[in-house]
Amino acid sequence: MKKVISIFLTIIMFFTAMEIIITYSLRSILASDAMQKLIKETNVTEIVEEVKESGDLDFVYDEAQKYGVSEEKVDEVLASDEAKEYYGAILQKYLDGTDTTLDADTQKFIEEATEKYNIDITEEQKEELKNNINEAVIVNKKEVVHNDLANNINKYTSFVKNNAIFIIAIVSLLVQILLIVILNIKKQNFVSYFGVCLLLLAIFTALFTFGLQIILAILNQDISINLVKLFGSMLQKGYILSLILFVLMIICFIINKNIKVNPKGKVINED
C-alpha cells in the first residue's frame, strides 16, 4: 500500500514541479525587462511604415504640425530608442492592466525626444501632447486589445504572476517530498522516487524547451522579430536545466543504491 501511495505521490510531485517550471518560465517572459528587450529587438521602422500606410498615424502627424515638427522628424522619433522604451512600457502596462498610469512614462518620452531631436515646444504644449498621447493609447487599447483573446491573455497573465499560487505550488511540492520520505524511511528507498521524478522532469524540460523553440521559429515567418534569438538565453537555460535534472537523477539512483547497503556490505532486505 505504501508503494502505491508513493508512486501516486511521485506522479503528483512531477506535475507540481512541472507547473513550477512552466510558471517560472512564463513569469520570466512577462517580466518588464523581457518586454523592453522584445521591443528593442523589433524592427520598429518597418512597423511604423506599415502603420503609417494604414493611416493610423495621421493624428500623430497632425498633432506634430501644431508644433512645427515635420513628418520626417516624427518618423525619426517614432523609430528612436526612446520610443522603443516607451512602447515597451505601454506593452508591459497593457499586460499588467495598469495602462492608465502611463503619465510618467509619457512625460519621460516627451522630455527625452524633444531634447534629443531639438524640438522646441513650451511646457504647456508638452502637457497637452502628453494628454493627447495618453488618450490615444487608451483609445487604441479599446479598439485593439479589448477583445476575447486579449481578455483571456490578461487572465492567464494575472494567474501566472499570482505569487500566492506560485508559493502554494512550492509548499505543496515540499509536502509531497516529505510524505514520500516518511512512507519509505524504513526501507530507505525514498531517494529512488526522487530519481524517477527527476528523470521525468528532465525529459519534460527538454521537450518543452525544444517545442517552444519550434513554435518561436514558426512565428518568425509571420513577424519581423527573430524570436528564437530574442529568447535564446531562456532556451539555453531550459536545456541546461534539463541536463542538471538528468545529472541529479543519476546521483539519486547512486545514493539509493549505496544507502541500501549496510556497513558490512549486506543488502538491506526490501520485504
C-alpha positions as a Markdown table, in Angstrom:
| # | Residue | x | y | z |
|---|---|---|---|---|
| 1 | Met | 0.0 | 0.0 | 0.0 |
| 2 | Lys | 2.8 | 2.4 | 0.9 |
| 3 | Lys | 4.4 | 1.7 | -2.5 |
| 4 | Val | 1.2 | 2.5 | -4.4 |
| 5 | Ile | 0.8 | 5.8 | -2.4 |
| 6 | Ser | 4.5 | 6.6 | -3.0 |
| 7 | Ile | 4.1 | 6.1 | -6.8 |
| 8 | Phe | 1.0 | 8.3 | -6.8 |
| 9 | Leu | 2.8 | 11.0 | -4.8 |
| 10 | Thr | 5.7 | 10.8 | -7.3 |
| 11 | Ile | 3.3 | 11.4 | -10.2 |
| 12 | Ile | 1.7 | 14.3 | -8.3 |
| 13 | Met | 5.2 | 15.6 | -7.5 |
| 14 | Phe | 6.2 | 15.5 | -11.2 |
| 15 | Phe | 3.1 | 17.6 | -12.2 |
| 16 | Thr | 3.7 | 20.0 | -9.4 |
| 17 | Ala | 7.3 | 20.6 | -10.3 |
| 18 | Met | 6.3 | 20.8 | -13.9 |
| 19 | Glu | 3.8 | 23.6 | -13.0 |
| 20 | Ile | 6.5 | 25.5 | -11.1 |
| 21 | Ile | 8.9 | 25.3 | -14.1 |
| 22 | Ile | 6.3 | 26.5 | -16.6 |
| 23 | Thr | 5.1 | 29.2 | -14.3 |
| 24 | Tyr | 8.6 | 30.5 | -13.6 |
| 25 | Ser | 9.4 | 30.4 | -17.4 |
| 26 | Leu | 6.3 | 32.4 | -18.2 |
| 27 | Arg | 6.9 | 34.9 | -15.4 |
| 28 | Ser | 10.4 | 35.5 | -16.9 |
| 29 | Ile | 8.9 | 36.1 | -20.3 |
| 30 | Leu | 6.3 | 38.5 | -19.0 |
| 31 | Ala | 8.8 | 40.4 | -16.8 |
| 32 | Ser | 9.3 | 44.1 | -17.7 |
| 33 | Asp | 12.9 | 43.7 | -18.8 |
| 34 | Ala | 11.8 | 41.0 | -21.2 |
| 35 | Met | 9.2 | 43.3 | -22.7 |
| 36 | Gln | 11.9 | 46.0 | -23.1 |
| 37 | Lys | 14.2 | 43.5 | -24.8 |
| 38 | Leu | 11.3 | 42.4 | -27.1 |
| 39 | Ile | 10.7 | 45.9 | -28.3 |
| 40 | Lys | 14.5 | 46.7 | -28.7 |
| 41 | Glu | 14.9 | 43.6 | -30.9 |
| 42 | Thr | 11.9 | 44.7 | -33.1 |
| 43 | Asn | 12.4 | 46.4 | -36.4 |
| 44 | Val | 10.3 | 49.4 | -35.5 |
| 45 | Thr | 11.0 | 51.3 | -38.7 |
| 46 | Glu | 9.2 | 48.7 | -40.8 |
| 47 | Ile | 6.2 | 48.6 | -38.4 |
| 48 | Val | 6.0 | 52.4 | -38.4 |
| 49 | Glu | 5.9 | 52.4 | -42.2 |
| 50 | Glu | 3.1 | 49.8 | -42.2 |
| 51 | Val | 1.0 | 51.7 | -39.7 |
| 52 | Lys | 1.7 | 54.9 | -41.5 |
| 53 | Glu | 0.3 | 53.5 | -44.7 |
| 54 | Ser | -2.9 | 52.4 | -42.9 |
| 55 | Gly | -3.5 | 56.0 | -41.9 |
| 56 | Asp | -3.5 | 55.2 | -38.2 |
| 57 | Leu | -0.6 | 57.7 | -37.6 |
| 58 | Asp | -2.3 | 60.6 | -39.3 |
| 59 | Phe | -3.4 | 62.1 | -35.9 |
| 60 | Val | 0.3 | 62.0 | -34.8 |
| 61 | Tyr | 1.4 | 64.0 | -37.9 |
| 62 | Asp | -1.5 | 66.4 | -37.5 |
| 63 | Glu | -0.5 | 66.9 | -33.8 |
| 64 | Ala | 3.1 | 67.4 | -34.7 |
| 65 | Gln | 2.2 | 70.1 | -37.3 |
| 66 | Lys | 0.8 | 72.2 | -34.5 |
| 67 | Tyr | 4.3 | 72.4 | -33.0 |
| 68 | Gly | 6.0 | 72.9 | -36.4 |
| 69 | Val | 7.5 | 69.4 | -36.4 |
| 70 | Ser | 8.0 | 67.8 | -39.8 |
| 71 | Glu | 6.7 | 64.4 | -40.8 |
| 72 | Glu | 10.3 | 63.2 | -41.3 |
| 73 | Lys | 11.2 | 64.2 | -37.8 |
| 74 | Val | 8.2 | 62.4 | -36.4 |
| 75 | Asp | 9.2 | 59.2 | -38.3 |
| 76 | Glu | 12.7 | 59.5 | -36.8 |
| 77 | Val | 11.3 | 60.0 | -33.3 |
| 78 | Leu | 8.9 | 57.0 | -33.6 |
| 79 | Ala | 11.8 | 54.7 | -34.6 |
| 80 | Ser | 14.2 | 56.0 | -31.9 |
| 81 | Asp | 15.5 | 54.1 | -28.8 |
| 82 | Glu | 13.5 | 56.4 | -26.6 |
| 83 | Ala | 10.3 | 55.5 | -28.5 |
| 84 | Lys | 11.1 | 51.8 | -28.2 |
| 85 | Glu | 11.5 | 52.1 | -24.5 |
| 86 | Tyr | 8.1 | 53.8 | -24.3 |
| 87 | Tyr | 6.5 | 51.1 | -26.5 |
| 88 | Gly | 7.9 | 48.6 | -24.1 |
| 89 | Ala | 6.3 | 50.4 | -21.1 |
| 90 | Ile | 3.0 | 50.5 | -22.9 |
| 91 | Leu | 3.1 | 46.8 | -23.7 |
| 92 | Gln | 4.0 | 45.9 | -20.2 |
| 93 | Lys | 1.2 | 48.0 | -18.8 |
| 94 | Tyr | -1.2 | 46.5 | -21.2 |
| 95 | Leu | -0.3 | 43.1 | -19.9 |
| 96 | Asp | -0.5 | 44.3 | -16.3 |
| 97 | Gly | -3.7 | 46.2 | -16.8 |
| 98 | Thr | -2.1 | 49.4 | -15.5 |
| 99 | Asp | -2.1 | 51.4 | -18.7 |
| 100 | Thr | -4.0 | 54.2 | -17.0 |
| 101 | Thr | -0.7 | 55.0 | -15.1 |
| 102 | Leu | 1.3 | 56.0 | -18.2 |
| 103 | Asp | 1.6 | 59.7 | -17.3 |
| 104 | Ala | 5.2 | 59.4 | -16.0 |
| 105 | Asp | 6.3 | 57.2 | -18.9 |
| 106 | Thr | 4.7 | 59.5 | -21.5 |
| 107 | Gln | 6.3 | 62.6 | -19.8 |
| 108 | Lys | 9.7 | 60.9 | -19.9 |
| 109 | Phe | 9.4 | 60.0 | -23.5 |
| 110 | Ile | 8.4 | 63.6 | -24.5 |
| 111 | Glu | 11.2 | 65.2 | -22.5 |
| 112 | Glu | 13.9 | 62.8 | -24.0 |
| 113 | Ala | 12.6 | 63.1 | -27.5 |
| 114 | Thr | 12.3 | 66.9 | -27.5 |
| 115 | Glu | 15.8 | 67.3 | -26.1 |
| 116 | Lys | 17.4 | 64.8 | -28.4 |
| 117 | Tyr | 15.8 | 66.0 | -31.6 |
| 118 | Asn | 15.8 | 69.7 | -30.7 |
| 119 | Ile | 12.0 | 70.0 | -30.8 |
| 120 | Asp | 11.2 | 73.5 | -29.4 |
| 121 | Ile | 7.8 | 73.4 | -27.6 |
| 122 | Thr | 6.6 | 75.0 | -24.4 |
| 123 | Glu | 5.8 | 73.3 | -21.2 |
| 124 | Glu | 2.1 | 73.9 | -21.8 |
| 125 | Gln | 2.4 | 72.2 | -25.2 |
| 126 | Lys | 4.3 | 69.3 | -23.7 |
| 127 | Glu | 1.4 | 68.8 | -21.2 |
| 128 | Glu | -1.2 | 69.0 | -24.0 |
| 129 | Leu | 0.9 | 66.5 | -26.0 |
| 130 | Lys | 1.2 | 64.1 | -23.1 |
| 131 | Asn | -2.6 | 64.1 | -22.6 |
| 132 | Asn | -3.3 | 63.5 | -26.2 |
| 133 | Ile | -0.8 | 60.6 | -26.4 |
| 134 | Asn | -2.3 | 59.0 | -23.3 |
| 135 | Glu | -5.8 | 59.4 | -24.7 |
| 136 | Ala | -4.6 | 57.8 | -28.0 |
| 137 | Val | -3.1 | 54.9 | -26.1 |
| 138 | Ile | -6.3 | 54.2 | -24.2 |
| 139 | Val | -8.4 | 54.5 | -27.4 |
| 140 | Asn | -6.1 | 52.1 | -29.2 |
| 141 | Lys | -6.4 | 49.6 | -26.4 |
| 142 | Lys | -10.2 | 49.8 | -26.6 |
| 143 | Glu | -10.1 | 49.2 | -30.3 |
| 144 | Val | -7.4 | 46.6 | -30.5 |
| 145 | Val | -6.7 | 45.0 | -27.1 |
| 146 | His | -10.3 | 44.8 | -25.7 |
| 147 | Asn | -11.4 | 41.5 | -27.3 |
| 148 | Asp | -12.0 | 38.0 | -26.1 |
| 149 | Leu | -8.5 | 36.8 | -26.9 |
| 150 | Ala | -6.8 | 39.8 | -25.2 |
| 151 | Asn | -9.0 | 39.4 | -22.2 |
| 152 | Asn | -8.1 | 35.7 | -21.9 |
| 153 | Ile | -4.4 | 36.6 | -22.2 |
| 154 | Asn | -4.8 | 39.1 | -19.4 |
| 155 | Lys | -6.5 | 36.5 | -17.2 |
| 156 | Tyr | -3.7 | 34.0 | -17.8 |
| 157 | Thr | -1.1 | 36.7 | -17.2 |
| 158 | Ser | -2.7 | 37.6 | -13.9 |
| 159 | Phe | -2.7 | 33.9 | -13.0 |
| 160 | Val | 0.9 | 33.4 | -13.9 |
| 161 | Lys | 2.0 | 36.4 | -11.9 |
| 162 | Asn | 0.0 | 35.4 | -8.8 |
| 163 | Asn | 2.6 | 34.9 | -6.1 |
| 164 | Ala | 0.2 | 33.1 | -3.8 |
| 165 | Ile | -0.4 | 30.3 | -6.4 |
| 166 | Phe | 3.4 | 30.1 | -7.0 |
| 167 | Ile | 4.1 | 29.8 | -3.3 |
| 168 | Ile | 1.3 | 27.2 | -2.8 |
| 169 | Ala | 2.8 | 25.1 | -5.6 |
| 170 | Ile | 6.3 | 25.2 | -3.9 |
| 171 | Val | 4.8 | 24.3 | -0.4 |
| 172 | Ser | 2.8 | 21.5 | -2.0 |
| 173 | Leu | 6.0 | 20.1 | -3.6 |
| 174 | Leu | 7.8 | 20.2 | -0.3 |
| 175 | Val | 4.9 | 18.4 | 1.5 |
| 176 | Gln | 4.9 | 15.7 | -1.2 |
| 177 | Ile | 8.7 | 15.2 | -0.8 |
| 178 | Leu | 8.2 | 14.9 | 3.0 |
| 179 | Leu | 5.4 | 12.3 | 2.7 |
| 180 | Ile | 7.5 | 10.1 | 0.4 |
| 181 | Val | 10.4 | 10.2 | 2.8 |
| 182 | Ile | 8.1 | 9.3 | 5.8 |
| 183 | Leu | 6.4 | 6.4 | 3.9 |
| 184 | Asn | 9.7 | 4.9 | 2.8 |
| 185 | Ile | 12.0 | 5.8 | 5.7 |
| 186 | Lys | 12.2 | 2.2 | 6.9 |
| 187 | Lys | 13.1 | 0.7 | 3.5 |
| 188 | Gln | 15.4 | 3.7 | 2.8 |
| 189 | Asn | 14.4 | 3.7 | -0.8 |
| 190 | Phe | 12.7 | 7.1 | -0.9 |
| 191 | Val | 15.6 | 8.6 | -3.0 |
| 192 | Ser | 14.6 | 6.3 | -5.9 |
| 193 | Tyr | 11.2 | 8.0 | -6.2 |
| 194 | Phe | 13.0 | 11.4 | -6.4 |
| 195 | Gly | 15.2 | 9.9 | -9.1 |
| 196 | Val | 12.2 | 8.8 | -11.2 |
| 197 | Cys | 10.6 | 12.3 | -10.8 |
| 198 | Leu | 13.8 | 14.0 | -11.8 |
| 199 | Leu | 14.1 | 11.8 | -14.9 |
| 200 | Leu | 10.6 | 12.7 | -16.0 |
| 201 | Leu | 11.3 | 16.3 | -15.3 |
| 202 | Ala | 14.5 | 16.2 | -17.4 |
| 203 | Ile | 12.6 | 14.7 | -20.3 |
| 204 | Phe | 9.7 | 17.1 | -20.0 |
| 205 | Thr | 12.0 | 20.2 | -19.7 |
| 206 | Ala | 14.0 | 19.2 | -22.8 |
| 207 | Leu | 10.8 | 18.5 | -24.8 |
| 208 | Phe | 9.2 | 21.7 | -23.5 |
| 209 | Thr | 12.2 | 23.8 | -24.5 |
| 210 | Phe | 12.5 | 22.2 | -27.9 |
| 211 | Gly | 8.8 | 22.6 | -28.6 |
| 212 | Leu | 9.0 | 26.3 | -27.6 |
| 213 | Gln | 11.9 | 26.8 | -29.9 |
| 214 | Ile | 9.9 | 25.2 | -32.8 |
| 215 | Ile | 6.9 | 27.5 | -32.1 |
| 216 | Leu | 9.1 | 30.6 | -32.0 |
| 217 | Ala | 10.7 | 29.6 | -35.3 |
| 218 | Ile | 7.3 | 29.2 | -36.9 |
| 219 | Leu | 6.2 | 32.6 | -35.6 |
| 220 | Asn | 9.3 | 34.2 | -37.1 |
| 221 | Gln | 7.8 | 33.6 | -40.5 |
| 222 | Asp | 4.9 | 36.0 | -39.8 |
| 223 | Ile | 6.6 | 38.8 | -37.9 |
| 224 | Ser | 9.8 | 40.9 | -38.2 |
| 225 | Ile | 11.3 | 39.6 | -34.9 |
| 226 | Asn | 13.8 | 36.8 | -34.5 |
| 227 | Leu | 12.1 | 35.3 | -31.5 |
| 228 | Val | 14.5 | 32.4 | -31.3 |
| 229 | Lys | 17.4 | 34.8 | -31.0 |
| 230 | Leu | 15.3 | 37.0 | -28.7 |
| 231 | Phe | 14.6 | 34.2 | -26.2 |
| 232 | Gly | 17.8 | 32.4 | -26.9 |
| 233 | Ser | 19.0 | 32.9 | -23.4 |
| 234 | Met | 15.9 | 31.4 | -21.9 |
| 235 | Leu | 16.0 | 28.4 | -24.3 |
| 236 | Gln | 19.6 | 27.8 | -23.4 |
| 237 | Lys | 18.6 | 27.8 | -19.7 |
| 238 | Gly | 15.9 | 25.3 | -20.5 |
| 239 | Tyr | 18.4 | 22.8 | -22.0 |
| 240 | Ile | 20.9 | 23.4 | -19.1 |
| 241 | Leu | 18.1 | 22.8 | -16.6 |
| 242 | Ser | 17.2 | 19.6 | -18.3 |
| 243 | Leu | 20.9 | 18.5 | -18.1 |
| 244 | Ile | 21.1 | 19.4 | -14.4 |
| 245 | Leu | 18.0 | 17.4 | -13.7 |
| 246 | Phe | 19.3 | 14.4 | -15.5 |
| 247 | Val | 22.6 | 14.6 | -13.5 |
| 248 | Leu | 20.6 | 14.9 | -10.3 |
| 249 | Met | 18.6 | 11.8 | -11.3 |
| 250 | Ile | 21.8 | 9.8 | -11.7 |
| 251 | Ile | 23.0 | 11.0 | -8.3 |
| 252 | Cys | 19.7 | 10.0 | -6.7 |
| 253 | Phe | 20.0 | 6.4 | -8.1 |
| 254 | Ile | 23.6 | 6.1 | -6.9 |
| 255 | Ile | 22.7 | 7.3 | -3.5 |
| 256 | Asn | 19.7 | 5.0 | -3.4 |
| 257 | Lys | 21.9 | 2.0 | -4.3 |
| 258 | Asn | 24.5 | 2.9 | -1.6 |
| 259 | Ile | 22.1 | 3.7 | 1.1 |
| 260 | Lys | 20.6 | 0.2 | 1.0 |
| 261 | Val | 23.9 | -1.4 | 1.7 |
| 262 | Asn | 24.8 | -1.7 | 5.4 |
| 263 | Pro | 28.3 | -1.2 | 6.8 |
| 264 | Lys | 29.0 | -5.0 | 6.5 |
| 265 | Gly | 28.2 | -4.9 | 2.8 |
| 266 | Lys | 24.9 | -6.8 | 3.1 |
| 267 | Val | 22.0 | -5.5 | 1.1 |
| 268 | Ile | 19.0 | -4.5 | 3.2 |
| 269 | Asn | 16.0 | -6.7 | 2.7 |
| 270 | Glu | 13.3 | -4.9 | 0.7 |
| 271 | Asp | 10.5 | -7.0 | 2.3 |
